[in-house]
Amino acid sequence: MVNKKARITLVLASKREKSAGILKRLATQRVQQRAIPILLHPISTTACETTSDKQAVAVAYYYDRLCTADAVDTDAIRYFTNQIPATDRIPDSDHQALCEPFTLDDLVDAATRAPNQFSPGIDSLPYAIIQLLLTHVATAAIALRVYSDALLHGVRAVTAAELAPH
């Protein structure tokens, strides 16, 4: 046992560690990182300690609320837009052009300018895949409708995660 302890101390010393206590701290830290202390249900605010089903319901509710858009506060929009200097505002003559539906060229241009290693948002599709989808007539038509609906009507497309059973 003494020989083993001396060997551990020697290995730790060669890695510039001061004591074998680092192992205990690392083990304790790992347990703390892997455990959720107490999960409170977001509606009832009671602790979800008994079953994993209750925890799963609470987590699903939390993420559903997290991904739900809040109502638009037009007074806040008006306030913040009034803070923009007149020299930096978009002229009224350009408003119509900015609110026209997207064209396929707009989507292709945006997808080709985006970095390939990033995904565009909650759909988790890499831009390279979106570029490929835009080359097919049927998927390009769907993409045009989805992006134009989002711009013109504030409609957000349903994601695969939302379709999955909870």
PADO-66330 format. One record per residue: residue number from 1; y, x, z of N, C-alpha, C in turn. Coordinates in nm, 3 decimals. Example, Ala and Ser with C-alpha at 12.3 -4.5 7.8 and 13.67 -1.06 7.14 Angstrom:
> 1,-0.569,1.319,0.780,-0.450,1.230,0.780,-0.330,1.320,0.780
> 2,-0.225,1.285,0.708,-0.106,1.367,0.714,0.003,1.290,0.787
***
This chain:
> 1,-0.119,0.083,0.000,0.000,0.000,0.000,0.125,0.087,0.000
> 2,0.125,0.192,0.082,0.241,0.282,0.087,0.260,0.350,-0.047
> 3,0.148,0.391,-0.109,0.154,0.457,-0.239,0.214,0.363,-0.344
> 4,0.174,0.236,-0.341,0.225,0.137,-0.435,0.376,0.117,-0.417
> 5,0.419,0.109,-0.289,0.560,0.091,-0.259,0.640,0.212,-0.306
> 6,0.585,0.331,-0.287,0.653,0.453,-0.332,0.665,0.455,-0.484
> 7,0.561,0.408,-0.551,0.563,0.405,-0.698,0.669,0.305,-0.748
> 8,0.677,0.187,-0.686,0.778,0.087,-0.724,0.918,0.143,-0.701
> 9,0.936,0.208,-0.587,1.066,0.268,-0.556,1.102,0.374,-0.658
> 10,1.005,0.453,-0.699,1.029,0.557,-0.798,1.067,0.496,-0.934
> 11,0.996,0.390,-0.975,1.027,0.323,-1.102,1.167,0.263,-1.096
> 12,1.198,0.196,-0.985,1.331,0.137,-0.972,1.439,0.244,-0.970
> 13,1.412,0.356,-0.905,1.510,0.465,-0.900,1.532,0.522,-1.039
> 14,1.426,0.530,-1.119,1.442,0.583,-1.254,1.525,0.488,-1.341
> 15,1.527,0.360,-1.302,1.609,0.263,-1.376,1.742,0.238,-1.306
> 16,1.776,0.328,-1.214,1.903,0.326,-1.141,1.917,0.205,-1.047
> 17,1.807,0.150,-1.002,1.811,0.042,-0.904,1.814,0.103,-0.765
> 18,1.884,0.041,-0.675,1.900,0.095,-0.540,1.782,0.062,-0.448
> 19,1.724,-0.058,-0.463,1.615,-0.095,-0.372,1.522,-0.196,-0.439
> 20,1.409,-0.213,-0.375,1.313,-0.311,-0.425,1.360,-0.454,-0.399
> 21,1.466,-0.469,-0.323,1.523,-0.602,-0.295,1.571,-0.672,-0.421
> 22,1.594,-0.595,-0.528,1.637,-0.655,-0.654,1.533,-0.753,-0.705
> 23,1.403,-0.721,-0.682,1.296,-0.809,-0.727,1.303,-0.945,-0.657
> 24,1.331,-0.942,-0.528,1.342,-1.066,-0.453,1.461,-1.147,-0.501
> 25,1.574,-1.080,-0.524,1.694,-1.150,-0.572,1.670,-1.211,-0.709
> 26,1.602,-1.137,-0.798,1.575,-1.188,-0.931,1.483,-1.311,-0.926
> 27,1.381,-1.304,-0.840,1.289,-1.417,-0.828,1.361,-1.539,-0.774
> 28,1.444,-1.520,-0.673,1.520,-1.632,-0.615,1.617,-1.689,-0.717
> 29,1.684,-1.603,-0.789,1.779,-1.648,-0.890,1.709,-1.728,-1.000
> 30,1.592,-1.684,-1.041,1.517,-1.754,-1.146,1.476,-1.894,-1.100
> 31,1.433,-1.907,-0.976,1.395,-2.038,-0.922,1.518,-2.129,-0.919
> 32,1.632,-2.077,-0.880,1.753,-2.157,-0.874,1.797,-2.202,-1.014
> 33,1.778,-2.118,-1.114,1.818,-2.153,-1.249,1.726,-2.257,-1.310
> 34,1.602,-2.262,-1.269,1.505,-2.353,-1.329,1.501,-2.489,-1.260
> 35,1.560,-2.502,-1.142,1.550,-2.626,-1.066,1.681,-2.705,-1.075
> 36,1.668,-2.835,-1.092,1.783,-2.925,-1.083,1.786,-2.973,-0.939
> 37,1.891,-2.941,-0.863,1.890,-2.973,-0.720,1.864,-3.122,-0.693
> 38,1.960,-3.206,-0.717,1.943,-3.350,-0.702,2.020,-3.414,-0.817
> 39,1.951,-3.501,-0.887,2.012,-3.570,-1.000,2.055,-3.708,-0.952
> 40,2.185,-3.737,-0.963,2.235,-3.869,-0.925,2.239,-3.958,-1.048
> 41,2.188,-4.080,-1.033,2.191,-4.174,-1.145,2.335,-4.211,-1.173
> 42,2.379,-4.206,-1.301,2.520,-4.228,-1.332,2.570,-4.370,-1.305
> 43,2.481,-4.469,-1.298,2.525,-4.606,-1.273,2.520,-4.638,-1.124
> 44,2.403,-4.617,-1.063,2.386,-4.657,-0.923,2.429,-4.548,-0.826
> 45,2.449,-4.427,-0.873,2.484,-4.308,-0.793,2.383,-4.279,-0.682
> 46,2.260,-4.329,-0.696,2.154,-4.295,-0.600,2.078,-4.176,-0.654
> 47,2.017,-4.102,-0.563,1.944,-3.982,-0.602,1.816,-4.019,-0.676
> 48,1.789,-3.949,-0.784,1.667,-3.969,-0.864,1.565,-3.863,-0.823
> 49,1.509,-3.878,-0.706,1.416,-3.778,-0.655,1.271,-3.817,-0.672
> 50,1.242,-3.946,-0.689,1.105,-3.993,-0.679,1.020,-3.967,-0.803
> 51,1.063,-4.010,-0.919,0.979,-3.995,-1.038,1.058,-3.934,-1.152
> 52,0.983,-3.872,-1.239,1.048,-3.814,-1.357,1.097,-3.923,-1.451
> 53,1.038,-4.043,-1.444,1.084,-4.154,-1.529,1.229,-4.191,-1.496
> 54,1.261,-4.198,-1.367,1.398,-4.231,-1.327,1.494,-4.121,-1.371
> 55,1.450,-3.996,-1.361,1.534,-3.886,-1.406,1.555,-3.893,-1.556
> 56,1.450,-3.924,-1.630,1.460,-3.934,-1.775,1.557,-4.044,-1.816
> 57,1.553,-4.158,-1.748,1.645,-4.268,-1.778,1.788,-4.225,-1.750
> 58,1.810,-4.157,-1.637,1.944,-4.112,-1.602,1.997,-4.011,-1.703
> 59,1.913,-3.918,-1.745,1.954,-3.817,-1.843,1.984,-3.883,-1.978
> 60,1.899,-3.977,-2.021,1.922,-4.047,-2.147,2.054,-4.124,-2.143
> 61,2.081,-4.192,-2.031,2.207,-4.265,-2.017,2.326,-4.171,-2.024
> 62,2.315,-4.058,-1.956,2.425,-3.960,-1.955,2.456,-3.913,-2.097
> 63,2.353,-3.874,-2.172,2.376,-3.823,-2.307,2.419,-3.932,-2.404
> 64,2.373,-4.055,-2.383,2.423,-4.165,-2.466,2.573,-4.183,-2.446
> 65,2.616,-4.178,-2.321,2.759,-4.191,-2.292,2.837,-4.069,-2.341
> 66,2.777,-3.951,-2.333,2.842,-3.829,-2.376,2.872,-3.833,-2.525
> 67,2.781,-3.888,-2.603,2.795,-3.890,-2.749,2.861,-4.017,-2.801
> 68,2.914,-4.101,-2.713,2.982,-4.224,-2.754,3.131,-4.197,-2.757
> 69,3.194,-4.235,-2.867,3.337,-4.213,-2.882,3.416,-4.306,-2.791
> 70,3.523,-4.255,-2.734,3.614,-4.337,-2.654,3.707,-4.414,-2.748
> 71,3.764,-4.521,-2.696,3.860,-4.598,-2.775,3.983,-4.513,-2.805
> 72,4.045,-4.538,-2.919,4.162,-4.463,-2.960,4.284,-4.516,-2.886
> 73,4.361,-4.428,-2.826,4.483,-4.465,-2.756,4.601,-4.441,-2.849
> 74,4.649,-4.548,-2.912,4.756,-4.532,-3.011,4.886,-4.484,-2.947
> 75,4.911,-4.521,-2.823,5.033,-4.471,-2.756,5.027,-4.320,-2.739
> 76,4.910,-4.268,-2.704,4.894,-4.122,-2.689,4.912,-4.053,-2.824
> 77,4.856,-4.112,-2.928,4.871,-4.054,-3.062,5.018,-4.050,-3.100
> 78,5.087,-4.161,-3.077,5.230,-4.167,-3.110,5.308,-4.063,-3.030
> 79,5.277,-4.050,-2.901,5.347,-3.954,-2.817,5.328,-3.812,-2.869
> 80,5.203,-3.774,-2.896,5.175,-3.637,-2.939,5.228,-3.609,-3.080
> 81,5.222,-3.706,-3.168,5.276,-3.682,-3.302,5.428,-3.670,-3.299
> 82,5.492,-3.733,-3.203,5.637,-3.719,-3.190,5.676,-3.580,-3.138
> 83,5.579,-3.506,-3.083,5.606,-3.371,-3.035,5.604,-3.268,-3.148
> 84,5.554,-3.307,-3.265,5.547,-3.216,-3.379,5.686,-3.204,-3.441
> 85,5.737,-3.083,-3.460,5.869,-3.068,-3.522,5.870,-3.128,-3.663
> 86,5.982,-3.181,-3.704,5.995,-3.247,-3.834,5.958,-3.153,-3.949
> 87,5.982,-3.025,-3.931,5.952,-2.928,-4.038,5.801,-2.909,-4.056
> 88,5.721,-2.944,-3.953,5.576,-2.925,-3.959,5.499,-3.054,-3.988
> 89,5.570,-3.163,-4.010,5.504,-3.292,-4.034,5.465,-3.307,-4.180
> 90,5.360,-3.386,-4.201,5.316,-3.417,-4.338,5.412,-3.521,-4.394
> 91,5.468,-3.496,-4.512,5.561,-3.594,-4.570,5.490,-3.727,-4.598
> 92,5.563,-3.838,-4.586,5.507,-3.970,-4.610,5.446,-3.982,-4.749
> 93,5.500,-3.910,-4.845,5.450,-3.916,-4.982,5.308,-3.860,-4.994
> 94,5.264,-3.776,-4.898,5.131,-3.716,-4.903,5.025,-3.797,-4.828
> 95,5.067,-3.898,-4.751,4.972,-3.974,-4.670,4.865,-4.042,-4.754
> 96,4.905,-4.104,-4.865,4.808,-4.175,-4.948,4.700,-4.080,-5.001
> 97,4.742,-3.964,-5.048,4.645,-3.869,-5.104,4.547,-3.819,-4.997
> 98,4.592,-3.807,-4.874,4.506,-3.758,-4.767,4.406,-3.863,-4.719
> 99,4.432,-3.989,-4.748,4.344,-4.097,-4.703,4.261,-4.157,-4.815
> 100,4.245,-4.085,-4.924,4.159,-4.131,-5.032,4.016,-4.089,-5.002
> 101,3.918,-4.166,-5.055,3.778,-4.128,-5.032,3.749,-3.989,-5.086
> 102,3.651,-3.923,-5.025,3.611,-3.791,-5.070,3.547,-3.798,-5.209
> 103,3.559,-3.691,-5.283,3.488,-3.677,-5.409,3.372,-3.581,-5.386
> 104,3.278,-3.580,-5.479,3.166,-3.487,-5.468,3.216,-3.343,-5.470
> 105,3.317,-3.317,-5.550,3.375,-3.182,-5.554,3.431,-3.141,-5.418
> 106,3.493,-3.236,-5.346,3.546,-3.207,-5.211,3.434,-3.162,-5.118
> 107,3.323,-3.236,-5.121,3.211,-3.205,-5.031,3.144,-3.073,-5.069
> 108,3.124,-3.050,-5.196,3.062,-2.926,-5.241,3.150,-2.807,-5.205
> 109,3.281,-2.821,-5.227,3.375,-2.714,-5.194,3.371,-2.682,-5.044
> 110,3.372,-2.786,-4.961,3.368,-2.765,-4.815,3.237,-2.701,-4.772
> 111,3.127,-2.745,-4.831,2.996,-2.691,-4.792,2.980,-2.545,-4.836
> 112,3.036,-2.509,-4.950,3.022,-2.370,-4.997,3.115,-2.275,-4.922
> 113,3.225,-2.325,-4.870,3.317,-2.238,-4.795,3.273,-2.217,-4.650
> 114,3.185,-2.302,-4.600,3.142,-2.293,-4.461,3.041,-2.180,-4.443
> 115,3.042,-2.115,-4.327,2.945,-2.008,-4.302,2.803,-2.065,-4.294
> 116,2.708,-1.997,-4.353,2.571,-2.047,-4.360,2.500,-2.052,-4.225
> 117,2.539,-1.973,-4.128,2.465,-1.967,-4.003,2.507,-2.077,-3.904
> 118,2.603,-2.160,-3.938,2.647,-2.265,-3.846,2.608,-2.402,-3.898
> 119,2.585,-2.495,-3.807,2.560,-2.633,-3.847,2.690,-2.711,-3.832
> 120,2.710,-2.812,-3.914,2.838,-2.882,-3.915,2.860,-2.977,-3.799
> 121,2.761,-3.010,-3.723,2.785,-3.102,-3.613,2.657,-3.159,-3.557
> 122,2.663,-3.286,-3.518,2.551,-3.347,-3.448,2.429,-3.368,-3.536
> 123,2.444,-3.357,-3.668,2.327,-3.373,-3.755,2.239,-3.249,-3.753
> 124,2.293,-3.135,-3.710,2.220,-3.008,-3.697,2.165,-2.955,-3.829
> 125,2.219,-2.999,-3.939,2.176,-2.948,-4.069,2.259,-2.825,-4.104
> 126,2.195,-2.715,-4.138,2.270,-2.597,-4.183,2.344,-2.629,-4.314
> 127,2.454,-2.562,-4.334,2.534,-2.587,-4.455,2.455,-2.558,-4.582
> 128,2.362,-2.463,-4.577,2.281,-2.433,-4.695,2.199,-2.556,-4.736
> 129,2.148,-2.630,-4.638,2.072,-2.752,-4.666,2.165,-2.859,-4.721
> 130,2.284,-2.871,-4.664,2.379,-2.970,-4.715,2.416,-2.938,-4.859
> 131,2.436,-2.810,-4.890,2.465,-2.773,-5.029,2.353,-2.817,-5.121
> 132,2.230,-2.798,-5.077,2.115,-2.838,-5.157,2.111,-2.990,-5.173
> 133,2.136,-3.063,-5.066,2.137,-3.210,-5.072,2.245,-3.262,-5.166
> 134,2.355,-3.192,-5.175,2.465,-3.236,-5.261,2.434,-3.215,-5.410
> 135,2.329,-3.140,-5.442,2.292,-3.121,-5.582,2.205,-3.234,-5.634
> 136,2.152,-3.316,-5.545,2.067,-3.428,-5.584,2.152,-3.555,-5.591
> 137,2.137,-3.633,-5.696,2.222,-3.750,-5.720,2.217,-3.850,-5.605
> 138,2.097,-3.884,-5.559,2.083,-3.988,-5.456,2.141,-3.942,-5.321
> 139,2.108,-3.819,-5.279,2.158,-3.772,-5.150,2.308,-3.743,-5.156
> 140,2.358,-3.704,-5.273,2.503,-3.682,-5.288,2.578,-3.814,-5.272
> 141,2.522,-3.921,-5.326,2.586,-4.053,-5.313,2.589,-4.098,-5.168
> 142,2.481,-4.072,-5.096,2.477,-4.107,-4.953,2.581,-4.025,-4.877
> 143,2.588,-3.895,-4.905,2.684,-3.808,-4.837,2.827,-3.854,-4.863
> 144,2.857,-3.890,-4.986,2.991,-3.939,-5.019,3.023,-4.064,-4.937
> 145,2.929,-4.155,-4.929,2.952,-4.278,-4.853,2.971,-4.249,-4.704
> 146,2.886,-4.161,-4.648,2.894,-4.129,-4.505,3.028,-4.065,-4.470
> 147,3.067,-3.962,-4.546,3.193,-3.892,-4.515,3.315,-3.979,-4.543
> 148,3.313,-4.057,-4.649,3.427,-4.145,-4.679,3.439,-4.257,-4.576
> 149,3.326,-4.313,-4.532,3.330,-4.415,-4.427,3.387,-4.358,-4.298
> 150,3.349,-4.235,-4.266,3.402,-4.171,-4.144,3.552,-4.152,-4.155
> 151,3.600,-4.109,-4.270,3.743,-4.086,-4.290,3.822,-4.216,-4.292
> 152,3.777,-4.312,-4.371,3.856,-4.433,-4.396,3.838,-4.542,-4.292
> 153,3.718,-4.550,-4.232,3.690,-4.661,-4.142,3.652,-4.618,-4.001
> 154,3.644,-4.488,-3.978,3.606,-4.439,-3.846,3.461,-4.467,-3.812
> 155,3.378,-4.488,-3.914,3.237,-4.519,-3.894,3.160,-4.388,-3.887
> 156,3.083,-4.372,-3.780,3.001,-4.253,-3.764,2.858,-4.288,-3.800
> 157,2.796,-4.202,-3.880,2.659,-4.226,-3.923,2.563,-4.212,-3.807
> 158,2.455,-4.284,-3.812,2.349,-4.275,-3.711,2.273,-4.145,-3.734
> 159,2.246,-4.073,-3.626,2.172,-3.947,-3.635,2.024,-3.971,-3.611
> 160,1.943,-3.875,-3.648,1.798,-3.884,-3.625,1.769,-3.892,-3.475
> 161,1.848,-3.824,-3.395,1.827,-3.828,-3.249,1.849,-3.969,-3.194
> 162,1.944,-4.042,-3.253,1.971,-4.177,-3.207,1.861,-4.274,-3.249
> 163,1.791,-4.242,-3.358,1.683,-4.327,-3.406,1.554,-4.303,-3.329
> 164,1.542,-4.186,-3.267,1.419,-4.151,-3.195,1.404,-4.240,-3.072
> 165,1.280,-4.280,-3.038,1.261,-4.362,-2.917,1.290,-4.282,-2.791
> 166,1.351,-4.348,-2.695,1.388,-4.282,-2.568,1.279,-4.294,-2.467
***
